[in-house]
C-alpha cells in the first residue's frame, strides 16, 4: 500500500478522534446541596474546537444528528432507595433524604448512576459529598459520558427496541396478516408420506422382555391400580413380567349384568398374537372355573362354558351371580420369544349389596416351554408345613464354585425315622419322613439286643438308622435360597454325647434335632428365617448281656422348632428439634 492508499484511512481516524474530543468536552453544570441549598440551574457548555485537516469531510458533532431520547431519566434513578418514605443511610440519590440527612452521611454508597452503556453518548448522574463545607453538603452532577468503544450505538432509529412488546397471539382476525408477515408455510403430499413411513414401528419377529402382548384388536389388558385403589383397565400386560395385584371396582348391583369387566367373556375372548405383528393367534383357553357362594364355600365347575353375570332374587334381597372375582393368566412361551399357549383360571362369585365396592384380583405368570417350575418351601421365608431345604457340602473333587449338593426329591433332603405299627427298628431301615417347617415331631422303634449281637455292629446299625442315608450338612435359611450361595446356608451342628463306663456298650439311643428360627423383615409381613440347626446324638451305656438273656432298647428321634425372635419394637422417628430464634430487638425497650 502506498501513501495514496494510506491517506484516506488516516483522515477517517483523525475525523473520529476529533468527534470524540468534541463530545468529551461537553458537560453539564452540577449543583451543591447543603443546609440552605436551592434548585440547580443548568448551564450551556461552550463549543469545543477540534483540529481538522484541510479537504477532509467534517465529522458529525454532538448536534449534527438526532440523539437517542433517553428512556429513563438518570437523575430520577436510585438503586439504593430501599425504604419507602424513609431516608436510607449513605444513599445520596434518595429523594426522601433532606439536607440535614446529607450532612451526617459518611460516603455515597452509589456514586454514579448511568443509563445504557452501549450508547456512544449517555447521561450519568454523579453523587459526592463535600466535607470541606460546614455542615457537609451533597454534590450532584449530570454529565455526558462518552463511550470510548468504536462499536457503540450512535442513533436509535428502531423504537420498538427500547421496550418489551407482548407478542401478537394469532386469532381469526389477524391470522391472514401474520401469514403474510412470516411468509406462511407449505406442506406437500410427498413429505406426508415420508413422515408416515418413518414413524411406523419396526416389525419384530419375537417378543422381548417388557414388550406389550398384542392381541387381534390392540393389546392384552391387565387391570391394576395406578394412582388409587380403583382398577384401571387400560394397563397393558408385558412379556415376561409376572404380576399379581388387587384393585377395587365401583359397581351398582342393578347394573352388574351390563358391566363387561364383571363378565367372564371379557377376559377369555381376546386372542394373543403368537409374535408381534403376526397373523397367527393364540386363543385363551379356560383351564378352571371355581365359584364362591355367599357363605364363602367353593365349588369347582367342569365344562361349564361361558357364564354371564345374572341379577337374581335371594329372599328379600337381590344378588348378582357369576361375577368375576379373580383372574389368573398362565402363558407359555418358547426361548425364541413366541407365545405358544394361554390358559385362564377364574374365580366367580355371588355378590350382594353388602360386599360393594367389589374387590378383584388379577395375576399373570409366564412359563417357558418344556421346563418344570422349581418348587420352593417359601418365597422368601419358610411356609409352615413345607419341607426344609437341605443338602451336602461339596467335596474337594467338585469343581471350584460348586454349590450345595441337593437331591431332586425335595421331601427327601432332610428326613428322620418314621414310626410304624410293628415298631421294629431292623424292619424300619429306609422308611423316612421329611422334616416339615414348624411341625414338632417325635418317632421311635424298639431294638432287641442279644449276646450274639456284637456291639460295634449294632452301634453302626443304629447310627445309620437314626441319621438315614445322606444326613445333610447345611440347611437353607430361606425357602427360596439358591444352592450356589453356600455362605448363606446354615451349617448343621452335629454333637455326640457319650457316657463312658467300663465293660459297656455305648449305644446311640436318640437323635434330637433343634431348629431355631426367627421372624425377619417387616412387622406387617414377617418372613421365617432359620438361624441355627443342632443335631444331638445321645448314647447310653449297656452292660454286656449274659448268656441267654435279651434286652429291649427304645430308639427315638425328636424334632423341635424354637422361635428365637426378639420382641418386635416399633420404630419411631426422632421428634423434630424446634430451632426458633427471637429477633434481637424482641424485648425492646425492656432489655
BELGI-V37561 format. One record per residue. N is the residue number from 0. RES is the residue in three letters. PHI is phi as a letter, one per 40 degrees, with the letter a starting at -180 (* if undefined). OMEGA is omega as a letter, one per 20 degrees, with the letter a starting at -180 (* if undefined). D_CENTER is the distance of its C-alpha to the mean C-alpha in whole Angstrom. Layout:
# BELGI-V37561
N,RES,PHI,OMEGA,D_CENTER  N,RES,PHI,OMEGA,D_CENTER
This chain:
# BELGI-V37561
0,UNK,*,r,73  1,UNK,c,a,76  2,UNK,c,a,77  3,UNK,c,r,77  4,UNK,c,a,74  5,UNK,c,a,73  6,UNK,c,r,75  7,UNK,c,a,73  8,UNK,c,r,70  9,UNK,c,r,71  10,UNK,c,a,73  11,UNK,c,r,69  12,UNK,c,r,68  13,UNK,c,r,71  14,UNK,c,r,70  15,UNK,c,r,67  16,UNK,c,r,68  17,UNK,c,r,70  18,UNK,c,r,68  19,UNK,c,r,66  20,UNK,c,a,69  21,UNK,c,a,70  22,UNK,c,a,67  23,UNK,c,a,66  24,UNK,c,a,69  25,UNK,c,r,68  26,UNK,b,r,67  27,UNK,b,a,68  28,UNK,c,r,69  29,UNK,b,r,67  30,UNK,b,r,68  31,UNK,b,a,68  32,UNK,b,r,67  33,UNK,b,r,69  34,UNK,c,a,70  35,UNK,b,a,73  36,UNK,c,r,71  37,UNK,b,r,71  38,UNK,c,a,70  39,UNK,c,r,69  40,UNK,b,a,72  41,UNK,c,r,71  42,UNK,b,a,73  43,UNK,c,a,73  44,UNK,c,r,73  45,UNK,c,a,76  46,UNK,c,r,75  47,UNK,c,r,75  48,UNK,c,r,77  49,UNK,a,r,75  50,UNK,c,a,77  51,UNK,b,r,77  52,UNK,c,a,79  53,UNK,c,r,82  54,UNK,g,a,81  55,UNK,c,r,77  56,UNK,c,a,75  57,UNK,c,r,74  58,UNK,c,r,71  59,UNK,c,r,69  60,UNK,c,a,69  61,UNK,c,a,68  62,UNK,b,a,70  63,UNK,c,a,70  64,UNK,a,a,67  65,UNK,c,r,64  66,UNK,c,r,62  67,UNK,c,r,58  68,UNK,c,a,58  69,UNK,c,r,56  70,UNK,c,r,53  71,UNK,b,r,53  72,UNK,c,a,56  73,UNK,c,r,55  74,UNK,c,r,58  75,UNK,c,r,56  76,UNK,c,r,52  77,UNK,a,a,51  78,UNK,c,r,48  79,UNK,c,r,48  80,UNK,c,a,49  81,UNK,b,a,47  82,UNK,b,r,48  83,UNK,c,r,50  84,UNK,f,a,54  85,UNK,a,a,54  86,UNK,c,r,55  87,UNK,c,a,52  88,UNK,c,r,54  89,UNK,g,r,55  90,UNK,b,a,54  91,UNK,c,r,57  92,UNK,c,a,56  93,UNK,c,a,55  94,UNK,c,r,57  95,UNK,c,a,57  96,UNK,c,r,59  97,UNK,b,r,63  98,UNK,c,r,65  99,UNK,c,r,65  100,UNK,c,a,61  101,UNK,c,a,62  102,UNK,c,a,65  103,UNK,b,r,62  104,UNK,c,r,60  105,UNK,c,a,59  106,UNK,a,r,58  107,UNK,c,a,56  108,UNK,c,r,52  109,UNK,b,a,52  110,UNK,c,a,55  111,UNK,b,r,55  112,UNK,b,a,53  113,UNK,b,r,53  114,UNK,c,a,52  115,UNK,c,a,50  116,UNK,c,a,51  117,UNK,c,r,51  118,UNK,c,r,55  119,UNK,c,r,58  120,UNK,b,a,59  121,UNK,a,r,58  122,UNK,c,r,58  123,UNK,a,r,57  124,UNK,b,a,58  125,UNK,b,a,59  126,UNK,b,r,59  127,UNK,a,a,61  128,UNK,b,r,63  129,UNK,b,a,67  130,UNK,c,r,67  131,UNK,c,r,71  132,UNK,c,r,72  133,UNK,b,j,73  134,UNK,c,r,70  135,UNK,d,a,68  136,UNK,b,r,67  137,UNK,c,r,64  138,UNK,b,a,65  139,UNK,b,a,63  140,UNK,b,r,63  141,UNK,b,a,62  142,UNK,b,r,63  143,UNK,c,r,62  144,UNK,b,a,60  145,UNK,b,r,60  146,UNK,c,a,57  147,UNK,c,a,58  148,UNK,c,r,56  149,UNK,c,r,58  150,UNK,b,a,54  151,UNK,b,a,55  152,UNK,c,a,55  153,UNK,c,a,59  154,UNK,b,r,59  155,UNK,b,a,56  156,UNK,b,r,57  157,UNK,b,a,54  158,UNK,c,r,53  159,UNK,c,a,50  160,UNK,c,a,48  161,UNK,c,a,49  162,UNK,a,r,47  163,UNK,c,a,43  164,UNK,b,r,44  165,UNK,c,a,42  166,UNK,c,a,41  167,UNK,c,a,43  168,UNK,c,a,41  169,UNK,c,r,42  170,UNK,a,a,43  171,UNK,c,a,46  172,UNK,c,a,49  173,UNK,b,a,48  174,UNK,c,a,46  175,UNK,c,r,49  176,UNK,c,r,50  177,UNK,c,r,47  178,UNK,c,r,47  179,UNK,c,a,50  180,UNK,c,a,49  181,UNK,b,r,46  182,UNK,g,r,48  183,UNK,g,r,46  184,UNK,a,a,44  185,UNK,a,r,45  186,UNK,b,r,43  187,UNK,b,a,45  188,UNK,c,a,44  189,UNK,c,r,44  190,UNK,c,r,41  191,UNK,c,a,39  192,UNK,c,a,40  193,UNK,c,r,38  194,UNK,c,a,35  195,UNK,c,a,35  196,UNK,c,a,36  197,UNK,c,a,33  198,UNK,c,r,30  199,UNK,c,r,31  200,UNK,c,r,28  201,UNK,c,r,30  202,UNK,c,r,31  203,UNK,b,a,30  204,UNK,b,r,32  205,UNK,a,r,29  206,UNK,c,r,26  207,UNK,b,a,23  208,UNK,d,r,20  209,UNK,g,r,17  210,UNK,c,a,20  211,UNK,c,r,21  212,UNK,c,a,24  213,UNK,c,r,27  214,UNK,b,a,30  215,UNK,c,a,33  216,UNK,b,r,32  217,UNK,a,r,29  218,UNK,a,a,26  219,UNK,c,a,25  220,UNK,c,r,24  221,UNK,b,a,21  222,UNK,d,r,21  223,UNK,a,r,18  224,UNK,c,r,17  225,UNK,b,a,14  226,UNK,c,r,15  227,UNK,a,r,17  228,UNK,c,a,19  229,UNK,c,a,21  230,UNK,c,r,22  231,UNK,b,a,21  232,UNK,c,a,23  233,UNK,c,a,22  234,UNK,c,a,19  235,UNK,c,r,20  236,UNK,c,a,20  237,UNK,b,a,19  238,UNK,c,r,21  239,UNK,g,r,20  240,UNK,b,r,17  241,UNK,c,a,19  242,UNK,b,r,17  243,UNK,a,a,19  244,UNK,b,r,18  245,UNK,b,a,21  246,UNK,a,a,21  247,UNK,b,r,24  248,UNK,b,r,27  249,UNK,c,a,29  250,UNK,b,r,32  251,UNK,c,a,36  252,UNK,d,a,38  253,UNK,c,a,41  254,UNK,b,a,39  255,UNK,c,a,37  256,UNK,c,a,40  257,UNK,c,a,38  258,UNK,c,a,35  259,UNK,c,a,34  260,UNK,c,r,30  261,UNK,c,a,33  262,UNK,c,r,35  263,UNK,c,a,35  264,UNK,c,a,36  265,UNK,c,a,33  266,UNK,b,a,31  267,UNK,b,a,34  268,UNK,c,a,35  269,UNK,c,r,32  270,UNK,b,a,33  271,UNK,c,r,31  272,UNK,c,a,32  273,UNK,c,r,32  274,UNK,b,a,31  275,UNK,d,r,29  276,UNK,f,r,32  277,UNK,b,r,35  278,UNK,c,r,38  279,UNK,c,a,37  280,UNK,b,r,36  281,UNK,b,a,35  282,UNK,c,r,36  283,UNK,c,a,34  284,UNK,c,r,36  285,UNK,c,a,36  286,UNK,c,a,36  287,UNK,a,r,37  288,UNK,b,r,37  289,UNK,b,r,37  290,UNK,b,r,38  291,UNK,b,a,38  292,UNK,c,a,41  293,UNK,c,r,40  294,UNK,c,r,41  295,UNK,g,r,38  296,UNK,c,a,41  297,UNK,b,r,39  298,UNK,b,r,42  299,UNK,c,a,41  300,UNK,c,r,43  301,UNK,b,r,44  302,UNK,f,a,45  303,UNK,c,a,44  304,UNK,g,a,43  305,UNK,c,a,41  306,UNK,b,a,41  307,UNK,b,r,40  308,UNK,c,a,40  309,UNK,b,r,43  310,UNK,c,a,44  311,UNK,b,r,46  312,UNK,c,r,48  313,UNK,b,a,48  314,UNK,g,r,51  315,UNK,c,a,50  316,UNK,b,r,47  317,UNK,b,a,45  318,UNK,b,r,42  319,UNK,b,a,40  320,UNK,c,r,41  321,UNK,f,r,39  322,UNK,c,a,35  323,UNK,c,r,32  324,UNK,b,r,30  325,UNK,b,r,28  326,UNK,b,r,28  327,UNK,b,r,27  328,UNK,c,r,27  329,UNK,b,a,28  330,UNK,b,r,28  331,UNK,b,a,30  332,UNK,b,r,29  333,UNK,b,r,31  334,UNK,c,r,30  335,UNK,c,r,31  336,UNK,g,r,28  337,UNK,b,r,31  338,UNK,c,a,30  339,UNK,b,a,34  340,UNK,a,r,33  341,UNK,b,a,32  342,UNK,b,a,32  343,UNK,b,r,32  344,UNK,b,a,32  345,UNK,b,r,33  346,UNK,b,r,33  347,UNK,b,a,35  348,UNK,b,r,36  349,UNK,b,a,39  350,UNK,b,r,37  351,UNK,b,a,39  352,UNK,c,a,38  353,UNK,c,a,37  354,UNK,c,r,34  355,UNK,c,i,33  356,UNK,c,a,30  357,UNK,c,r,30  358,UNK,b,r,27  359,UNK,b,r,26  360,UNK,b,a,24  361,UNK,b,a,23  362,UNK,a,r,23  363,UNK,b,a,23  364,UNK,b,r,24  365,UNK,b,r,25  366,UNK,b,r,28  367,UNK,c,a,29  368,UNK,c,r,33  369,UNK,g,r,36  370,UNK,b,r,33  371,UNK,b,r,33  372,UNK,c,a,30  373,UNK,c,r,30  374,UNK,c,r,31  375,UNK,b,r,29  376,UNK,c,r,30  377,UNK,i,a,27  378,UNK,a,i,23  379,UNK,c,a,22  380,UNK,c,r,25  381,UNK,c,r,29  382,UNK,b,a,30  383,UNK,c,r,33  384,UNK,g,r,36  385,UNK,c,a,34  386,UNK,c,r,36  387,UNK,c,r,35  388,UNK,c,a,34  389,UNK,a,a,36  390,UNK,a,a,38  391,UNK,b,r,40  392,UNK,c,r,40  393,UNK,c,r,40  394,UNK,c,a,44  395,UNK,c,a,45  396,UNK,c,a,46  397,UNK,c,r,42  398,UNK,c,a,40  399,UNK,c,r,38  400,UNK,g,r,34  401,UNK,c,a,36  402,UNK,c,r,34  403,UNK,c,r,35  404,UNK,c,a,38  405,UNK,b,r,38  406,UNK,c,a,40  407,UNK,c,r,39  408,UNK,c,a,40  409,UNK,c,r,37  410,UNK,c,r,40  411,UNK,b,a,42  412,UNK,c,r,40  413,UNK,a,a,41  414,UNK,b,r,44  415,UNK,b,a,47  416,UNK,c,a,51  417,UNK,b,a,51  418,UNK,c,r,54  419,UNK,b,a,57  420,UNK,c,a,60  421,UNK,c,r,62  422,UNK,f,r,61  423,UNK,b,a,62  424,UNK,c,a,60  425,UNK,c,r,62  426,UNK,c,a,61  427,UNK,c,a,57  428,UNK,c,a,56  429,UNK,g,r,53  430,UNK,c,a,52  431,UNK,b,r,49  432,UNK,b,a,46  433,UNK,c,r,42  434,UNK,c,a,41  435,UNK,c,a,38  436,UNK,c,r,36  437,UNK,g,a,37  438,UNK,b,r,40  439,UNK,c,a,43  440,UNK,b,r,46  441,UNK,a,a,49  442,UNK,a,a,52  443,UNK,a,r,55  444,UNK,a,a,59  445,UNK,b,a,62  446,UNK,b,r,64  447,UNK,c,r,68  448,UNK,b,r,69  449,UNK,b,r,72  450,UNK,c,a,75  451,UNK,c,a,74  452,UNK,c,r,71  453,UNK,c,a,70  454,UNK,c,a,67  455,UNK,d,a,65  456,UNK,c,r,65  457,UNK,c,r,64  458,UNK,c,r,61  459,UNK,c,r,59  460,UNK,c,a,60  461,UNK,c,r,58  462,UNK,c,r,55  463,UNK,c,r,54  464,UNK,c,a,55  465,UNK,c,a,52  466,UNK,c,a,50  467,UNK,g,a,50  468,UNK,c,r,49  469,UNK,g,r,46  470,UNK,c,a,45  471,UNK,c,r,42  472,UNK,c,a,41  473,UNK,b,r,37  474,UNK,b,a,35  475,UNK,c,r,31  476,UNK,c,r,29  477,UNK,b,a,27  478,UNK,c,a,28  479,UNK,b,a,25  480,UNK,c,a,26  481,UNK,c,a,27  482,UNK,c,a,31  483,UNK,c,r,30  484,UNK,c,a,28  485,UNK,c,a,32  486,UNK,c,r,31  487,UNK,c,a,28  488,UNK,c,a,31  489,UNK,c,r,34  490,UNK,c,r,37  491,UNK,c,r,40  492,UNK,c,a,43  493,UNK,c,a,46  494,UNK,b,r,49  495,UNK,b,r,52  496,UNK,b,a,55  497,UNK,b,r,59  498,UNK,b,a,62  499,UNK,c,r,64  500,UNK,b,a,68  501,UNK,c,r,71  502,UNK,f,r,72  503,UNK,b,r,69  504,UNK,b,r,67  505,UNK,c,a,63  506,UNK,b,r,62  507,UNK,c,a,58  508,UNK,b,a,58  509,UNK,a,r,54  510,UNK,b,a,51  511,UNK,b,a,48  512,UNK,b,r,44  513,UNK,b,a,42  514,UNK,b,r,38  515,UNK,b,a,36  516,UNK,b,a,33  517,UNK,b,r,30  518,UNK,c,a,27  519,UNK,b,r,24  520,UNK,h,a,20  521,UNK,c,r,20  522,UNK,c,a,23  523,UNK,c,a,22  524,UNK,a,a,21  525,UNK,c,a,23  526,UNK,b,a,24  527,UNK,c,a,28  528,UNK,b,r,28  529,UNK,c,a,31  530,UNK,b,a,32  531,UNK,a,r,36  532,UNK,b,a,39  533,UNK,b,r,42  534,UNK,b,a,45  535,UNK,b,r,49  536,UNK,b,a,52  537,UNK,c,r,55  538,UNK,b,r,58  539,UNK,b,a,62  540,UNK,c,r,65  541,UNK,b,r,68  542,UNK,c,r,71  543,UNK,d,a,73  544,UNK,c,r,75  545,UNK,c,a,78  546,UNK,c,r,80  547,UNK,g,a,80  548,UNK,c,r,77  549,UNK,b,r,74  550,UNK,b,r,71  551,UNK,b,a,67  552,UNK,b,r,64  553,UNK,c,r,61  554,UNK,b,a,58  555,UNK,b,r,54  556,UNK,b,a,51  557,UNK,b,r,48  558,UNK,b,a,44  559,UNK,b,r,43  560,UNK,b,a,39  561,UNK,b,r,38  562,UNK,c,a,35  563,UNK,b,a,35  564,UNK,c,r,32  565,UNK,c,r,32  566,UNK,d,a,32  567,UNK,c,r,28  568,UNK,b,r,28  569,UNK,c,r,25  570,UNK,c,r,24  571,UNK,b,r,24  572,UNK,c,r,22  573,UNK,c,r,25  574,UNK,c,a,27  575,UNK,c,r,27  576,UNK,c,a,29  577,UNK,c,r,31  578,UNK,b,a,32  579,UNK,b,r,35  580,UNK,b,r,38  581,UNK,c,r,41  582,UNK,d,a,42  583,UNK,c,a,45  584,UNK,b,a,48  585,UNK,c,a,46  586,UNK,c,r,50  587,UNK,c,j,52  588,UNK,c,a,55  589,UNK,c,a,55  590,UNK,b,*,54
